[in-house]
Amino acid sequence: MLLADLGADVVKVEDPAGGDPTRVIGGGPESPYFVSVNRNKRSIAINLKTGEGQALLAKLATKADVLWHNFRPDAAPRLGVDLPTLRIANPRLITVAITSFGATGPYRDLPAFDLVIQAMSGSMSATGEPGGAPCKNGVPTGDLAGGLFGAIATLAALHERNTTGKGKDIDLALLDCSLSMLTYMAQFTLAGQPPPGPIGSAHAYNVPYGAWKCADGKFVAVAIFTEKFWRPFCEALGLKIADDHHFADMASRRLNRSRLDAILAKEFAKHPRDWWVQHLWEQGLPAGPVYDVAEALHDEQVRARHMVVPLGDGRETLGSPFGEMKAKPPPRLDGDREAVLRDWQA
C-alpha cells in the first residue's frame, strides 16, 4: 500500500474463493480491516492451483517491475512463483518474499502470525506492566515491520536496477524485521546486561518518562529524555526538587524512580489532562495527551496534516505520511480484471 500511495500501479492477486481473508475480518464483504491496508490498489482473482492461473501469473510477471508474495518457501514453486523461471522470462523483475521466518534456517517452513512473531522477537517480554504477563503491542508491529522493510528494500532494488539493468530476489523474514526493531534493547543485552522486562510506559534509562493519571481520570505523557528539560519541568509543576540530591541528575532519578513517581502522581492528580497538556506545552516541555484511537483521529494536528482523508465513497481512511493524497477505495474482488489485462497486455 505504501508503494501504491507513492504512485505505483499495485495489482492485488487474490484467490477467487473469497479473496483476501481480511475482507471479512470483523464483518464483510469489505471489512474496516481490509479497507485499512488496501486503498489505491487494483484486484484480479487468479486460481494459482490451476495451470491456467499459474500461466496468467507468469504472463503478468513478464510485465511487472516487482512481484511481492507471502507464500512459504515450500509452497511458492507449487503456486507458480518459481523464481528461476520468472527470472528467465523477465531478467529485470524484482521479487519480494515476505515470510514468517525467511527462506533459510530450521523454521523456514513453519507458519506464524503477528502474535507469534512478537513473541519470538522478544518484544512481548518487554511490553506491559511490571510483574504482568507478556503482552503484545496494541498494533501488529510484527506484520507492519515486514511491510515497511519490504517497501524500503523494493525502492533500493529499483534504484540498483537503474545501474545494473537486472532484478533481484529479496528474502525478508518477519522475525528478522521485528528483531531489528529491538535496537538498544538488543545491544544492551548483547553487551552483557540482563534482558529488559516490562516497565509500562516508563523508560529503562530516562526518568521521569511515562504516563500519569490526571484529575479527570485521563492520562498525560511526559518524556524528560535529556537533562535540559528537568529544571523547567520541576518549575512547571511548582516542585522544588530540581537540585535535590535524590533527583538532581538522571542517574539519581533512576535510583529513586519510585519515590519521584509518587511525587509526580500527587501533582498530576490536581488538574485534568487537557489542563496539564496546555500548561506543559506553554513551557516548551515534551508532553502530550494519552489519546484513545478516536481522539487521535480527530486531533487538529492530525487533520491539519491530512492524516485522515476521504475515500470518495462517504468513508474516511488514514492518510499517508508521505503527504496529502487522493485515496481511492479498496478494490472489489476481481473488480479490475478487464482493465488489468488490457493495461498489462496479458
Secondary structure, 3 states (H helix, E strand, C coil): CHHHHCCCCEEEEECCCCCCHHHCCCCCCCCHHHHCCCCCEEEEECCCCCHHHHHHHHHHHHHCCEEEECCCCCCCHHHCCCHHHHHHHCCCCEEEEEECCCCCCCCCCCCCCHHHHHHHHCCHHHCCCCCCCCCCCCCCHHHHHHHHHHHHHHHHHHHHHHHHCCCCEEEEEHHHHHHHCCCHHHHHHHCCCCCCCCCCCCCCCCCCEEEEECCCCCEEEEECCCHHHHHHHHHHHCCCCCCCCCCCCHHHHHHCHHHHHHHHHHHHCCCCHHHHHHHHHHCCCCEEECCCHHHHHCCHHHHHCCCEEECCCCCEEECCCCCCCCCCCCCCCCCCHHHHHHHCCC
